[in-house]
Amino acid sequence: MALRLGEARSSASLRAVSAGTEASSSAQAVRSLKVDHGTAECREGNLALITAPDGTTYALNDRAEDAGYPDIDPLRVTGDSGDKVSLGSLLSRTMKLCPASG
């Protein structure tokens, strides 16, 4: 996983930067959003967030929403069935950036 220079260690670019599973997983995560790239991160308290290209940071989980970050819904893609495309893959990858509690 690639980290952007100058960012906290808990941030990872969603742009596919390597070959194989990581790249296809990144592409899948981006396809669930209306933006072509962003930065996913986990902040203290297990706040799962994504920062869009315009600089707006959105909540990926309830903890982040409870902390005051706006809901990710405006960035979510609607699938063929009319339902929003799942963010499960993106949230799972983002939560892996969180430090293990214990």
Long-range contacts (C-beta under 8 A, 24 or more apart in sequence): 4-39, 7-39, 7-41, 8-41, 10-41, 10-42, 10-43, 10-97, 10-98, 10-99, 11-39, 11-40, 11-41, 11-97, 12-39, 12-40, 12-41, 12-93, 12-97, 13-37, 13-39, 14-38, 14-39, 14-40, 14-50, 14-90, 25-89, 25-93, 28-89, 29-89, 29-90, 29-93, 31-77, 31-85, 32-76, 32-77, 32-85, 32-86, 32-87, 32-89, 32-90, 33-72, 33-75, 33-76, 33-77, 33-90, 34-74, 34-75, 34-76, 34-77, 35-75, 40-90, 40-93, 40-94, 40-97, 41-94, 41-97, 42-94, 42-95, 42-97, 42-98, 42-99, 46-95, 46-98, 46-101, 48-91, 48-94, 48-95, 48-98, 49-94, 50-75, 50-90, 50-94, 60-87, 60-90, 60-91, 60-94, 61-91, 61-95
